[in-house]
Amino acid sequence: MVSIADVAERAGVSPTTVSHALSGKRKVSDRVRARVEAAMRELGYVPSRSAQNLAIGRTRVLGLIVPDIRNSFFADLTHGVEATAIRHGYNVILCTTGFDHAREVDYLAMIRSRAVDGLVYAAGAPPTNSQLGALLGDLPLVLVDEEVPGANAPSFVSDNLDGGRLAAEHLLGLGHRRALVIAAEGGLVSSDLRVRGFQDSWAASGAEAPLVAAGAFTEEGGREAIGPHVEALRGEGITAVFAVNDLMALGAIGALQRAGIEVPGQVSVIGFDDIPAGRYAHPRLTTVRQDVDELGRRATTALIAALEEEPAARPDRHVLPVSLTARRSTAAPPTAQGKADNRG
């Protein structure tokens, strides 16, 4: 195997000069550089990428941690991160945690030990801010989609509070006055803000305070969370369900349909995210849309800027707007439909 020493001998220079010519960290004359390049061609020497990275103190690899790649929301987020990284000459190491706290902590420790240049972190079961600092040290970090309270890092999130408000206003506008909210377990900031936005708008309307159930951030979590409330949804006047992500909403719809409850004929259901599965569900899912690709793009751009520019990125909170997409899973409640029929 041809080494730098072989190239140096053929070019008539020292191995250190060859290293300088490859890394660009120190200036060498054009004449010497030409001799080094000619020697490399003659010997068929290909520089080691890892050696070059070591010389410049960079790996040009970013870490990305997401909770669940099976959820197309996080698949789209990953696409936004990776496409942006590649455009800037970086590669991405992907870790998925399954919303498991211990696994998340293990991956955070592993990411630091693998000498990536920085981390884009979509927390699913995050450690505390102090734990996060201990795990990552001074590794450049950008948070995306989910916040870690107190973290000294830039964050890029959707306007979750406004999304909850949009969901409530949509249902209230249809005539609903009693609702069930399906929140996520684990105290995630995004879920808490969506629930708060919904509750605030619901209270401002004078309607009865919504019930709140909680489950895993999955389709199964939605089914399990709504299970104890099926009878209340069948006959006690609760006519609407807001789930804090689309998978939970789809799970809730499935549970309602298996119980013989029509969606939206008897109960309307609205989700949050606008994943592709919701667009093709039966009925098609009304939801609050996030621009997930833009989240990934902006978070990755900010991380790369922090790596390549001075000063370091400030720990600002960047909030992207959301919008309501109304489809077939929401309609006026049965009582309102009956009044409309009578008027007709």
C-alpha positions as CSV (number, residue, x, y, z in Angstrom):
1,M,0.0,0.0,0.0
2,V,1.3,3.4,-1.0
3,S,1.9,5.8,1.9
4,I,2.6,9.5,2.4
5,A,6.3,8.5,3.0
6,D,6.4,6.9,-0.5
7,V,4.9,10.0,-2.1
8,A,7.4,12.2,-0.2
9,E,10.3,10.2,-1.4
10,R,9.2,10.3,-5.0
11,A,8.5,14.0,-4.9
12,G,11.8,14.8,-3.0
13,V,10.1,16.5,-0.1
14,S,9.3,15.6,3.5
15,P,6.2,13.7,4.6
16,T,5.2,16.8,6.5
17,T,5.2,18.9,3.3
18,V,3.0,16.3,1.6
19,S,0.6,16.5,4.5
20,H,0.5,20.3,4.2
21,A,-0.1,20.1,0.4
22,L,-3.1,17.7,1.1
23,S,-4.7,19.6,4.0
24,G,-4.1,23.1,2.8
25,K,-3.4,24.1,6.4
26,R,0.0,25.6,5.5
27,K,1.0,27.2,2.3
28,V,3.3,25.3,0.0
29,S,4.7,26.7,-3.3
30,D,3.0,25.9,-6.6
31,R,6.2,24.1,-7.7
32,V,6.2,21.8,-4.7
33,R,2.5,21.1,-4.9
34,A,2.9,20.1,-8.6
35,R,5.7,17.7,-7.6
36,V,3.5,16.2,-4.9
37,E,0.5,15.8,-7.2
38,A,2.7,14.2,-9.9
39,A,4.1,11.7,-7.4
40,M,0.6,10.8,-6.2
41,R,-0.5,10.2,-9.8
42,E,2.6,8.1,-10.6
43,L,2.2,5.9,-7.5
44,G,-1.6,5.7,-7.6
45,Y,-1.9,7.2,-4.2
46,V,-5.4,8.1,-3.0
47,P,-5.5,10.3,0.2
48,S,-7.3,8.8,3.2
49,R,-10.5,10.8,3.8
50,S,-10.2,10.2,7.5
51,A,-6.6,11.4,7.6
52,Q,-7.6,14.5,5.8
53,N,-10.4,15.1,8.2
54,L,-8.1,14.6,11.1
55,A,-5.7,17.1,9.6
56,I,-8.4,19.8,9.4
57,G,-10.1,18.8,12.7
58,R,-13.4,18.0,10.9
59,T,-15.3,14.8,10.0
60,R,-17.9,16.5,7.9
61,V,-20.4,14.1,9.5
62,L,-23.5,15.3,11.4
63,G,-25.5,13.3,13.9
64,L,-29.3,13.1,13.7
65,I,-31.5,11.7,16.4
66,V,-35.2,11.2,15.9
67,P,-37.8,9.2,17.9
68,D,-39.4,7.0,15.2
69,I,-38.4,6.7,11.5
70,R,-41.5,4.6,10.9
71,N,-43.6,7.7,11.4
72,S,-43.5,9.5,8.0
73,F,-43.3,12.8,9.8
74,F,-39.8,11.9,11.0
75,A,-38.9,10.3,7.7
76,D,-39.7,13.6,6.0
77,L,-37.7,15.5,8.7
78,T,-34.7,13.1,8.1
79,H,-35.0,13.8,4.3
80,G,-34.9,17.6,5.0
81,V,-31.8,17.2,7.2
82,E,-29.9,14.9,4.9
83,A,-30.6,16.7,1.7
84,T,-29.4,20.0,3.2
85,A,-26.3,18.3,4.7
86,I,-25.4,16.7,1.4
87,R,-25.7,20.1,-0.4
88,H,-23.1,21.5,2.0
89,G,-20.7,18.5,1.7
90,Y,-21.7,16.7,4.9
91,N,-22.9,13.1,5.6
92,V,-25.4,12.1,8.3
93,I,-25.5,9.4,10.9
94,L,-29.1,8.6,11.8
95,C,-30.2,7.2,15.2
96,T,-33.8,6.3,16.2
97,T,-34.8,6.1,19.8
98,G,-38.3,4.7,19.8
99,F,-39.3,7.3,22.4
100,D,-37.3,5.3,24.9
101,H,-35.4,7.5,27.4
102,A,-32.6,5.1,28.1
103,R,-32.0,4.5,24.5
104,E,-32.0,8.2,23.8
105,V,-29.3,8.8,26.5
106,D,-27.2,6.0,25.0
107,Y,-27.4,7.5,21.6
108,L,-26.5,10.9,22.8
109,A,-23.4,9.5,24.5
110,M,-22.5,7.5,21.4
111,I,-22.9,10.5,19.1
112,R,-20.3,12.5,21.1
113,S,-17.9,9.6,21.2
114,R,-18.1,9.1,17.4
115,A,-16.6,12.5,16.7
116,V,-19.3,13.9,14.6
117,D,-19.1,17.6,13.9
118,G,-22.5,18.5,15.4
119,L,-26.0,17.1,16.2
120,V,-29.5,17.8,15.0
121,Y,-31.7,16.5,17.8
122,A,-35.4,15.8,17.6
123,A,-36.1,14.6,21.1
124,G,-38.6,11.9,21.8
125,A,-37.9,11.2,25.5
126,P,-35.3,13.9,26.3
127,P,-33.0,14.1,29.3
128,T,-33.0,17.2,31.4
129,N,-31.0,20.2,30.2
130,S,-28.2,19.5,32.7
131,Q,-28.0,15.8,31.6
132,L,-27.9,16.9,28.0
133,G,-25.0,19.2,28.7
134,A,-23.1,16.5,30.5
135,L,-23.7,14.0,27.6
136,L,-22.8,16.3,24.7
137,G,-20.3,18.7,26.3
138,D,-19.4,21.4,23.8
139,L,-20.6,19.5,20.8
140,P,-22.5,21.9,18.5
141,L,-26.3,21.2,18.8
142,V,-29.5,22.3,17.2
143,L,-32.9,21.2,18.5
144,V,-35.7,20.5,15.9
145,D,-39.4,19.8,16.3
146,E,-39.1,19.3,20.1
147,E,-37.7,21.5,22.8
148,V,-35.6,20.7,25.8
149,P,-36.4,23.4,28.4
150,G,-33.4,25.4,29.4
151,A,-31.1,24.0,26.7
152,N,-28.4,26.4,25.5
153,A,-29.0,25.6,21.8
154,P,-30.9,27.1,18.9
155,S,-34.3,25.4,18.3
156,F,-36.6,25.1,15.3
157,V,-40.1,24.2,16.1
158,S,-43.6,24.6,14.7
159,D,-46.1,27.0,16.3
160,N,-47.7,24.2,18.4
161,L,-49.7,26.6,20.6
162,D,-51.3,28.2,17.5
163,G,-51.9,24.7,16.0
164,G,-53.9,23.7,19.0
165,R,-55.9,27.0,18.7
166,L,-56.6,26.3,15.0
167,A,-57.9,22.8,15.8
168,A,-60.2,24.1,18.5
169,E,-61.5,27.0,16.3
170,H,-62.2,24.6,13.5
171,L,-64.3,22.3,15.7
172,L,-66.1,25.2,17.5
173,G,-66.9,26.7,14.1
174,L,-68.6,23.4,13.1
175,G,-70.8,23.6,16.3
176,H,-69.0,21.2,18.6
177,R,-69.1,22.0,22.3
178,R,-67.8,18.9,24.1
179,A,-64.4,17.4,23.1
180,L,-61.8,14.8,24.1
181,V,-58.1,15.7,23.7
182,I,-55.5,12.9,23.3
183,A,-52.2,14.2,24.5
184,A,-48.8,12.5,24.4
185,E,-47.2,10.8,27.4
186,G,-43.9,11.9,28.8
187,G,-44.4,15.7,29.2
188,L,-43.2,16.6,25.7
189,V,-43.3,20.4,25.2
190,S,-44.8,20.1,21.8
191,S,-47.8,18.1,23.1
192,D,-48.3,20.3,26.1
193,L,-48.4,23.4,23.9
194,R,-50.9,21.9,21.4
195,V,-53.1,20.9,24.3
196,R,-52.9,24.3,25.9
197,G,-53.7,26.1,22.7
198,F,-56.8,23.9,22.3
199,Q,-57.9,24.3,25.9
200,D,-57.4,28.1,25.8
201,S,-59.6,28.5,22.7
202,W,-62.2,26.1,24.0
203,A,-62.5,28.0,27.3
204,A,-62.7,31.3,25.5
205,S,-65.7,30.1,23.6
206,G,-67.5,29.3,26.9
207,A,-67.8,25.6,26.0
208,E,-67.4,22.8,28.6
209,A,-63.7,22.1,29.4
210,P,-62.5,19.2,27.2
211,L,-61.6,15.8,28.7
212,V,-57.9,14.9,28.4
213,A,-56.5,11.4,27.8
214,A,-52.8,10.5,27.2
215,G,-51.0,7.8,25.2
216,A,-47.9,6.9,23.3
217,F,-47.1,9.1,20.3
218,T,-48.2,6.2,18.0
219,E,-51.3,4.8,16.3
220,E,-51.6,2.2,19.0
221,G,-51.3,5.0,21.6
222,G,-54.3,6.7,20.1
223,R,-56.3,3.5,20.1
224,E,-55.4,2.8,23.8
225,A,-56.0,6.4,24.9
226,I,-59.5,6.6,23.5
227,G,-60.6,3.1,24.6
228,P,-61.9,4.1,28.1
229,H,-63.9,6.9,26.6
230,V,-65.7,5.1,23.8
231,E,-69.0,4.9,25.6
232,A,-68.8,8.6,26.5
233,L,-68.3,9.3,22.8
234,R,-71.1,7.0,21.9
235,G,-73.9,8.5,24.0
236,E,-72.8,11.3,26.4
237,G,-72.6,14.2,24.1
238,I,-68.8,14.3,23.4
239,T,-68.7,14.8,19.6
240,A,-65.1,15.7,18.8
241,V,-61.6,14.4,19.3
242,F,-58.3,16.3,18.9
243,A,-55.2,14.1,18.9
244,V,-51.8,15.8,19.1
245,N,-50.4,13.9,16.2
246,D,-51.8,12.2,13.1
247,L,-50.9,8.6,14.1
248,M,-52.8,9.0,17.3
249,A,-55.8,10.4,15.4
250,L,-55.8,7.5,13.0
251,G,-55.6,5.1,15.9
252,A,-58.6,6.9,17.5
253,I,-60.6,6.7,14.2
254,G,-59.9,3.0,14.0
255,A,-61.1,2.4,17.6
256,L,-64.2,4.4,17.1
257,Q,-65.1,2.6,13.8
258,R,-64.6,-0.8,15.4
259,A,-67.0,0.3,18.2
260,G,-69.6,1.2,15.6
261,I,-69.2,4.9,15.9
262,E,-69.3,6.8,12.7
263,V,-66.6,9.3,11.8
264,P,-67.5,12.1,11.3
265,G,-71.3,11.3,11.4
266,Q,-71.2,10.9,15.2
267,V,-67.7,12.0,16.2
268,S,-65.3,14.3,14.4
269,V,-61.5,13.7,14.7
270,I,-58.7,16.1,14.0
271,G,-54.9,15.4,14.1
272,F,-51.6,17.3,13.9
273,D,-48.7,16.9,11.4
274,D,-50.3,16.2,7.9
275,I,-48.6,12.9,7.3
276,P,-49.3,11.1,3.9
277,A,-51.3,8.3,5.6
278,G,-53.9,10.8,6.8
279,R,-54.5,12.0,3.3
280,Y,-55.5,8.5,2.2
281,A,-57.3,7.3,5.3
282,H,-61.1,6.7,5.3
283,P,-62.2,9.2,6.0
284,R,-59.4,11.5,5.0
285,L,-58.0,13.2,8.1
286,T,-58.5,16.8,9.0
287,T,-55.2,18.0,10.5
288,V,-52.9,20.9,11.5
289,R,-50.1,20.9,8.9
290,Q,-46.4,21.4,9.8
291,D,-43.8,22.2,7.2
292,V,-41.6,19.4,8.3
293,D,-39.1,19.6,5.4
294,E,-38.5,23.3,6.2
295,L,-37.9,22.4,9.8
296,G,-35.2,20.0,8.8
297,R,-33.7,22.3,6.3
298,R,-33.5,25.3,8.6
299,A,-32.2,23.3,11.6
300,T,-29.4,21.8,9.5
301,T,-28.5,25.1,7.8
302,A,-28.2,26.7,11.3
303,L,-25.9,23.9,12.5
304,I,-23.6,24.0,9.5
305,A,-23.4,27.8,9.8
306,A,-22.4,27.4,13.4
307,L,-19.7,24.9,12.4
308,E,-18.3,27.1,9.6
309,E,-18.8,30.6,10.7
310,E,-18.1,32.8,13.7
311,P,-19.6,33.6,16.1
312,A,-21.4,30.5,17.2
313,A,-25.2,30.3,16.7
314,R,-27.2,32.0,19.5
315,P,-29.7,29.8,21.4
316,D,-32.7,31.4,19.8
317,R,-36.1,29.8,19.4
318,H,-37.3,29.9,15.8
319,V,-41.1,29.2,15.4
320,L,-42.5,28.2,12.0
321,P,-46.2,28.8,11.2
322,V,-48.7,26.0,10.9
323,S,-52.0,25.8,9.0
324,L,-55.3,23.9,9.2
325,T,-56.1,21.4,6.4
326,A,-59.8,20.4,6.6
327,R,-60.8,17.1,5.1
328,R,-63.5,14.5,5.7
329,S,-62.9,13.4,9.3
330,T,-64.6,16.5,10.7
331,A,-68.2,17.7,10.3
332,A,-71.0,19.4,12.2
333,P,-72.0,17.4,15.3
334,P,-75.2,15.3,15.0
335,T,-77.4,17.8,16.9
336,A,-76.3,20.6,14.6
337,Q,-76.8,18.4,11.6
338,G,-80.4,17.7,12.8
339,K,-81.2,21.3,13.2
340,A,-79.9,22.1,9.8
341,D,-82.0,19.3,8.3
342,N,-85.1,20.6,10.1
343,R,-84.5,24.1,8.8
344,G,-84.2,22.6,5.3
